[in-house]
Amino acid sequence: MRTWMMGAALAASMVGAAWAQGPEIEGVISNQIEALKADDFAQAFEFASPSIRGIFGTPENFGRMVTQGYPMVWRPAEVSYLELRKENGSYWQKVRIVDSDGRVHILDYRMLDTETGWKINGVQLLESVGVSA
């Protein structure tokens, strides 16, 4: 019984810690999406982690990757935030995006807490749910 209670308390504290980060993490993702919608790739690049910035090198390269590989993020019709979880020391924010054609996409944003605040450290396209929202 004691082991179960300790496990439940640990799980609750992990959920609480993730929940406390939620508004900040959602804000970073929202700000990047807004910059992308405005074709402000330099501003959008600022929300990327140092390792992502190192991979792409310039805002122009980053913008090309987004427009060609993640058009639903570049021109979303609708964005909503799903679960935030902590997994193996990393925070992951699941995001539901409806594109301009009404298709639903689920993406997982890996977040990194840096000295200058939360940064996006990668995005995985998990699934396309269907043809329309």
C-alpha positions in Angstrom: 0.0 0.0 0.0 2.8 2.4 0.9 4.6 1.7 -2.5 1.3 2.4 -4.4 0.8 5.7 -2.5 4.4 6.8 -3.1 4.0 5.9 -6.8 0.7 7.9 -7.0 2.3 10.9 -5.3 5.2 10.8 -7.7 2.9 10.6 -10.8 0.8 13.5 -9.4 3.9 15.6 -8.9 5.1 14.9 -12.5 1.7 15.8 -13.9 1.7 19.0 -11.8 5.1 20.0 -12.9 4.1 19.5 -16.6 0.9 21.4 -16.1 2.8 24.4 -14.5 4.9 24.6 -17.7 1.9 24.5 -20.0 1.1 28.2 -20.6 4.8 29.1 -21.2 5.3 26.2 -23.6 2.0 26.9 -25.5 3.0 30.6 -25.7 6.4 29.7 -27.4 4.7 27.4 -29.9 1.9 30.0 -30.6 4.4 32.8 -31.1 6.4 30.7 -33.6 3.3 29.8 -35.5 2.3 33.5 -35.6 5.7 34.4 -36.9 5.5 31.7 -39.6 2.1 32.8 -40.7 3.5 36.3 -41.2 6.5 34.8 -43.2 8.8 36.3 -40.5 11.2 33.4 -40.6 13.9 35.3 -38.6 11.5 35.7 -35.7 10.3 32.1 -36.0 13.9 30.9 -35.9 14.3 32.6 -32.5 11.9 30.1 -31.0 14.1 27.2 -32.1 16.6 25.6 -29.7 20.3 26.1 -30.2 20.7 22.7 -31.7 17.9 23.2 -34.3 19.4 26.6 -35.1 22.8 24.9 -35.7 21.3 22.3 -38.0 19.6 24.9 -40.3 22.1 27.7 -39.9 19.9 30.6 -41.2 16.3 31.7 -40.9 15.9 31.2 -44.7 16.9 27.6 -44.5 14.6 27.1 -41.5 11.8 28.8 -43.4 12.3 26.6 -46.4 12.2 23.4 -44.2 8.9 24.6 -42.6 7.2 25.6 -45.8 8.2 22.4 -47.6 8.0 19.9 -44.8 5.4 21.3 -42.4 2.9 23.4 -44.5 0.2 22.8 -41.9 2.3 24.7 -39.3 3.1 27.5 -41.8 -0.5 28.1 -42.8 -2.8 26.5 -40.1 -6.5 27.2 -40.1 -6.8 26.1 -36.5 -4.4 25.2 -33.6 -5.3 23.6 -30.3 -3.2 22.2 -27.6 -3.6 18.7 -26.3 -1.6 16.9 -23.7 1.7 18.1 -22.2 3.9 15.3 -20.8 7.4 14.8 -19.4 9.1 11.8 -20.9 12.8 10.8 -20.2 13.5 14.3 -18.9 12.0 16.1 -22.0 8.7 18.0 -22.2 6.5 17.1 -25.1 3.5 19.2 -26.2 1.0 17.5 -28.4 -0.7 20.0 -30.8 -3.7 19.5 -33.1 -3.5 21.5 -36.3 -6.2 21.8 -38.9 -4.7 22.9 -42.3 -6.3 25.1 -44.9 -7.9 22.1 -46.6 -9.6 21.0 -43.4 -7.2 18.0 -42.8 -6.3 17.3 -39.1 -2.7 16.8 -38.1 -1.3 15.8 -34.7 2.2 17.0 -34.0 4.5 16.5 -31.0 6.7 19.4 -30.1 9.8 18.5 -28.1 10.6 21.5 -25.8 13.9 22.5 -24.2 14.2 24.8 -21.1 17.1 27.1 -21.8 18.6 30.1 -20.0 16.6 32.4 -22.2 13.3 30.4 -21.8 11.6 27.6 -23.6 12.7 26.7 -27.1 11.4 24.2 -29.6 13.8 21.3 -29.9 12.1 19.4 -32.7 8.7 18.5 -34.1 7.3 15.1 -35.0 4.3 14.6 -37.2 2.4 11.8 -35.4 -0.6 11.2 -37.6 -3.1 12.7 -40.0 -6.5 12.0 -38.5 -8.6 12.5 -41.6 -9.7 14.6 -44.5 -11.7 17.1 -42.5 -11.9 18.5 -39.0 
